[in-house]
Amino acid sequence: MFKVKDLANSSFYFIKNKSLERMLYLTVFYFVLFLSLLFINCAKEEKNSDKTNTLGLLGLATGTQTSTNSNNDESGGGLLPPIPPVVGPPANPGQPLNAPILNDPQTHVNNAPLVDDQFGIYGKILIDNISFQLPVHDQTTITAYIGKRNLRLEPDGTVVNATNFKTLTPATPNPGGAIWFSFIHRSNQKQKLILVARNEFGSSSKEINFSHNRDCLGAALAPTTIGDCNGHCIEVTNVAGQWNFKAKYKHGNGITFANISVEGFDHNTGGLLGFDAFEYLWEPADGPPLPEGIISVSSTFNPQVNEYTCVALQSIVWIEDENGNFNTFLFANRARLE
């Protein structure tokens, strides 16, 4: 009765002059969309911080670190090499001889200060109220590491996949005498913070998964359906840990041409995370035009989506009926992934 062709596999040619015109409209539209996403990506590209510190293999003494200042230091996003345990001097006479056993600290995630964040794309995490179950000596190292969710602490104390780290001791705290850490990090990216306390009597650690949802305020938490599927909607589902998304469009009777696309991309950079499209072209030899019904197209997010807390979703429909009425419909929204 009619033919439906996968846009990814079809040669995307048309027989009629009218169809060639529709193809021209599509080409111009997607070219403009590509330029817009490219501009967003260039405008918001973050700077990578200088990573010139070389780490030893037998442990990192606190005095050898380039940066121990925990005030508004930006996490540049580039991976550091594996970081060996940060080792401090032994206890001075008369100091407590206890292994450090960390209590749960407090964390606060907010927008980064405007002076550091002119494009509004960064968050800031503060970790404070750091304390121990028993008193520790003043050369005990307290180190905070930040990275994406693949950040991990190895059994030998090495930290892998960190993007930044800082160390303080009770003898060298922040100004004012408190121990706390803050990092500026890319908003809309899932992050992890590992806090490690260590001295010659032992060590302990705390892991904190966090993200900053400034781009997803008010966005629906996936799995979800966005829009009205009696008209135009996008469904986001998770099957065995894989995120999928589908666009649906309900059309009227007598359709001679239809093209529907769906795409997902990173809300900040515009980086494409998934795309697919279908098109239908009526041929008189196949019988009557497409009757009333629902056209759908689905895609799978690439694995990179698991690094983000917010995705932008968009579906575009180009449709023409047997009376020559041609219309375009755009549906766009966001979804939050956890």
C-alpha positions as CSV (number, residue, x, y, z in Angstrom):
1,M,0.0,0.0,0.0
2,F,2.9,2.3,0.8
3,K,6.6,2.2,1.4
4,V,8.6,3.4,4.4
5,K,12.3,3.8,4.0
6,D,15.0,4.1,6.6
7,L,16.7,7.5,6.0
8,A,20.0,6.0,7.3
9,N,19.9,3.4,4.4
10,S,18.0,5.1,1.6
11,S,19.6,7.1,-1.2
12,F,17.2,9.9,-0.3
13,Y,16.2,10.7,-3.9
14,F,12.8,11.7,-5.1
15,I,11.1,11.2,-8.5
16,K,8.9,14.2,-8.6
17,N,10.0,17.9,-8.8
18,K,7.8,18.5,-5.8
19,S,9.7,16.0,-3.8
20,L,13.0,17.5,-4.9
21,E,11.8,20.8,-3.4
22,R,11.0,19.1,-0.1
23,M,14.5,17.6,-0.1
24,L,16.0,21.1,-0.6
25,Y,13.9,22.4,2.4
26,L,15.3,19.5,4.6
27,T,18.9,20.1,3.5
28,V,18.8,23.8,4.3
29,F,17.1,23.3,7.6
30,Y,19.6,20.6,8.8
31,F,22.5,22.8,7.6
32,V,21.2,25.7,9.7
33,L,20.7,23.4,12.7
34,F,24.3,22.1,12.3
35,L,25.7,25.6,12.3
36,S,23.7,26.5,15.4
37,L,25.0,23.5,17.4
38,L,28.5,24.2,16.2
39,F,28.3,27.8,17.4
40,I,27.1,26.7,20.8
41,N,29.9,24.2,21.1
42,C,32.5,26.8,20.3
43,A,31.1,29.4,22.6
44,K,31.0,27.2,25.6
45,E,34.2,25.2,25.2
46,E,35.9,25.0,28.5
47,K,39.6,25.6,29.1
48,N,41.8,22.7,30.2
49,S,43.9,23.5,33.2
50,D,47.6,23.0,33.2
51,K,48.7,19.6,34.4
52,T,52.4,19.9,34.8
53,N,52.8,18.1,38.1
54,T,54.7,14.8,37.8
55,L,53.7,12.1,40.3
56,G,56.1,9.6,41.9
57,L,55.5,5.9,42.2
58,L,56.2,5.3,45.9
59,G,53.7,7.8,47.3
60,L,53.3,11.6,47.1
61,A,54.7,13.6,50.0
62,T,52.5,16.6,50.8
63,G,55.3,19.0,50.3
64,T,55.8,18.0,46.6
65,Q,52.3,19.0,45.4
66,T,52.0,22.0,43.1
67,S,48.6,23.1,44.4
68,T,47.2,22.7,48.0
69,N,45.0,25.7,47.9
70,S,41.4,24.6,48.0
71,N,39.8,27.9,47.0
72,N,37.8,27.9,43.8
73,D,40.2,25.8,41.8
74,E,38.8,24.7,38.5
75,S,38.7,21.0,37.4
76,G,39.9,21.2,33.8
77,G,38.4,17.9,32.7
78,G,41.7,16.3,31.5
79,L,42.6,13.1,33.3
80,L,45.6,13.1,35.6
81,P,48.0,10.1,35.6
82,P,47.3,7.6,38.5
83,I,48.0,9.3,41.8
84,P,49.9,7.3,44.4
85,P,48.9,7.6,48.1
86,V,49.6,11.0,49.5
87,V,51.9,10.5,52.5
88,G,52.7,12.9,55.3
89,P,55.4,13.0,57.9
90,P,55.0,10.8,61.1
91,A,53.4,12.1,64.3
92,N,55.4,14.5,66.4
93,P,56.0,13.6,70.0
94,G,52.9,14.0,72.2
95,Q,50.5,13.8,69.2
96,P,47.5,11.3,69.0
97,L,48.5,7.9,67.7
98,N,45.2,7.1,66.1
99,A,44.3,5.9,62.6
100,P,42.0,8.5,60.8
101,I,38.4,7.2,60.7
102,L,36.4,9.8,58.8
103,N,32.9,10.8,59.8
104,D,30.5,11.7,57.0
105,P,31.3,15.2,55.7
106,Q,28.8,17.7,54.4
107,T,28.7,18.7,50.7
108,H,27.1,21.7,49.0
109,V,26.6,22.0,45.3
110,N,25.8,25.4,43.8
111,N,26.3,27.5,40.7
112,A,29.9,28.6,40.2
113,P,30.6,32.3,40.9
114,L,29.8,34.6,38.0
115,V,33.4,35.9,37.9
116,D,34.5,32.3,37.1
117,D,31.5,31.4,34.9
118,Q,30.5,33.9,32.3
119,F,28.6,31.4,30.2
120,G,26.7,29.8,33.1
121,I,28.0,26.3,32.5
122,Y,29.9,25.5,35.8
123,G,28.9,24.3,39.2
124,K,30.8,24.5,42.5
125,I,31.1,21.7,45.1
126,L,32.1,22.5,48.7
127,I,33.0,19.7,51.1
128,D,33.3,20.7,54.7
129,N,32.6,19.6,58.3
130,I,35.4,17.1,57.9
131,S,35.9,15.3,61.2
132,F,37.2,12.0,62.7
133,Q,35.9,9.5,65.2
134,L,39.1,9.8,67.2
135,P,41.7,12.7,67.4
136,V,44.5,12.4,64.7
137,H,47.9,14.0,64.7
138,D,48.5,17.2,62.8
139,Q,50.5,15.6,59.9
140,T,47.6,13.4,58.9
141,T,46.9,14.1,55.2
142,I,43.3,14.8,54.0
143,T,43.1,14.7,50.2
144,A,40.1,15.4,48.0
145,Y,39.9,14.0,44.5
146,I,37.4,15.0,41.9
147,G,36.5,13.3,38.6
148,K,33.8,11.7,36.6
149,R,31.9,8.6,37.8
150,N,34.8,6.4,36.7
151,L,37.0,7.9,39.4
152,R,38.2,5.1,41.7
153,L,40.4,4.4,44.7
154,E,42.5,1.3,44.3
155,P,43.3,-1.1,47.2
156,D,46.9,0.1,47.3
157,G,45.7,3.8,47.8
158,T,46.3,4.9,44.2
159,V,43.6,7.1,42.7
160,V,42.7,6.6,39.0
161,N,40.8,8.9,36.6
162,A,41.0,12.1,38.7
163,T,40.8,15.4,37.0
164,N,42.0,17.4,40.1
165,F,43.0,16.9,43.7
166,K,44.1,18.9,46.7
167,T,45.6,18.0,50.1
168,L,45.5,19.7,53.5
169,T,46.7,18.6,57.0
170,P,45.6,19.8,60.4
171,A,49.0,21.6,60.6
172,T,48.3,23.3,57.2
173,P,44.5,24.1,57.1
174,N,42.6,26.7,55.1
175,P,42.9,30.3,56.3
176,G,40.9,30.5,59.6
177,G,42.0,27.0,60.7
178,A,39.2,24.9,59.1
179,I,39.7,22.1,56.6
180,W,37.4,22.2,53.6
181,F,37.7,21.8,49.8
182,S,36.0,23.3,46.8
183,F,36.1,22.5,43.2
184,I,34.6,24.2,40.1
185,H,33.3,21.5,37.8
186,R,31.4,21.3,34.5
187,S,27.7,21.5,35.1
188,N,25.5,18.8,33.6
189,Q,28.2,16.1,34.0
190,K,28.0,13.4,36.6
191,Q,30.8,13.7,39.0
192,K,32.4,11.8,41.9
193,L,34.4,13.1,44.8
194,I,36.7,10.9,46.9
195,L,37.9,12.1,50.3
196,V,40.9,10.2,51.8
197,A,42.5,10.6,55.2
198,R,45.9,8.9,55.8
199,N,48.7,8.6,58.3
200,E,51.2,6.0,59.4
201,F,48.5,4.2,61.5
202,G,46.0,3.7,58.7
203,S,43.6,5.4,56.3
204,S,39.9,5.8,55.5
205,S,37.8,7.2,52.7
206,K,34.4,8.6,51.7
207,E,32.9,8.6,48.2
208,I,30.3,11.1,47.1
209,N,28.5,10.9,43.7
210,F,27.0,14.2,42.7
211,S,25.9,16.3,39.8
212,H,24.7,19.9,39.2
213,N,21.3,20.1,37.5
214,R,21.2,23.8,36.6
215,D,20.4,22.9,33.0
216,C,17.6,20.5,34.0
217,L,15.6,22.6,36.4
218,G,12.0,21.6,35.8
219,A,12.9,18.8,33.4
220,A,11.2,15.4,33.7
221,L,13.2,12.6,35.2
222,A,13.6,9.7,32.8
223,P,12.1,7.2,32.0
224,T,9.4,9.6,30.9
225,T,7.1,10.7,28.0
226,I,7.4,14.3,27.0
227,G,4.6,15.9,25.1
228,D,1.2,14.5,24.0
229,C,1.4,11.3,21.9
230,N,-2.1,12.2,20.5
231,G,-0.1,14.8,18.6
232,H,3.7,15.0,18.9
233,C,5.8,13.4,21.7
234,I,9.1,11.9,22.7
235,E,9.4,8.8,24.9
236,V,12.6,8.1,26.9
237,T,13.1,4.6,28.2
238,N,15.8,2.5,29.8
239,V,16.1,-1.2,28.8
240,A,18.8,-3.2,30.6
241,G,20.8,-0.1,31.3
242,Q,20.6,1.3,27.8
243,W,18.8,4.6,27.3
244,N,16.5,4.8,24.2
245,F,14.3,7.5,22.8
246,K,11.4,7.5,20.4
247,A,9.5,10.3,18.6
248,K,5.8,9.8,17.7
249,Y,3.6,12.0,15.4
250,K,-0.1,11.4,14.9
251,H,-1.1,12.5,11.3
252,G,-4.3,12.9,9.4
253,N,-5.6,11.1,6.3
254,G,-4.2,11.2,2.7
255,I,-0.5,11.8,3.4
256,T,1.7,11.8,0.3
257,F,5.0,12.8,2.0
258,A,6.3,12.6,5.5
259,N,9.7,12.9,7.1
260,I,10.2,12.6,10.9
261,S,13.5,12.8,12.8
262,V,14.5,12.5,16.4
263,E,17.8,13.6,18.0
264,G,19.3,13.9,21.4
265,F,22.3,16.1,22.3
266,D,24.3,17.5,25.2
267,H,22.4,20.6,26.5
268,N,25.6,22.6,27.0
269,T,27.9,21.8,24.0
270,G,25.4,20.7,21.5
271,G,27.3,17.4,21.0
272,L,25.1,14.8,19.3
273,L,24.3,11.8,21.4
274,G,21.8,10.0,19.1
275,F,19.9,10.5,15.9
276,D,17.6,8.7,13.5
277,A,15.0,9.6,10.9
278,F,12.4,8.0,8.6
279,E,10.7,9.2,5.4
280,Y,7.7,8.2,3.4
281,L,7.0,9.1,-0.2
282,W,3.7,8.1,-1.8
283,E,3.8,6.5,-5.2
284,P,0.5,6.3,-7.1
285,A,1.2,2.7,-8.2
286,D,1.0,1.7,-4.5
287,G,-2.7,2.7,-4.2
288,P,-4.2,5.5,-2.0
289,P,-2.0,7.9,0.0
290,L,-1.1,7.1,3.7
291,P,-4.2,6.9,5.8
292,E,-4.6,8.4,9.3
293,G,-2.2,6.9,11.9
294,I,1.0,7.4,13.8
295,I,4.5,7.6,12.5
296,S,7.4,6.9,14.9
297,V,11.1,6.8,14.8
298,S,13.5,5.6,17.6
299,S,17.2,5.7,18.4
300,T,19.6,4.7,21.1
301,F,21.8,7.1,23.0
302,N,25.5,6.5,22.6
303,P,27.4,5.5,25.8
304,Q,28.6,9.0,26.3
305,V,25.1,10.0,27.5
306,N,25.8,8.2,30.8
307,E,28.2,11.1,31.6
308,Y,25.5,13.7,31.6
309,T,22.6,14.6,33.9
310,C,20.6,16.4,31.2
311,V,19.9,15.8,27.6
312,A,18.1,18.0,25.1
313,L,15.6,16.2,22.8
314,Q,14.2,17.3,19.5
315,S,11.9,15.9,16.8
316,I,11.1,17.6,13.5
317,V,8.2,16.6,11.2
318,W,7.8,17.6,7.5
319,I,4.5,16.4,6.1
320,E,2.3,17.0,3.0
321,D,-1.2,15.7,2.2
322,E,-2.9,14.9,-1.1
323,N,-4.3,18.5,-1.3
324,G,-0.8,20.0,-1.4
325,N,-0.9,21.3,2.2
326,F,2.7,21.2,3.5
327,N,3.6,21.8,7.2
328,T,6.5,21.5,9.5
329,F,6.3,20.7,13.2
330,L,9.1,21.0,15.8
331,F,9.0,19.6,19.3
332,A,11.9,20.1,21.7
333,N,12.3,19.6,25.4
334,R,14.8,18.1,28.0
335,A,15.0,15.0,30.1
336,R,17.1,14.4,33.3
337,L,19.0,11.1,33.5
338,E,20.2,9.7,36.8
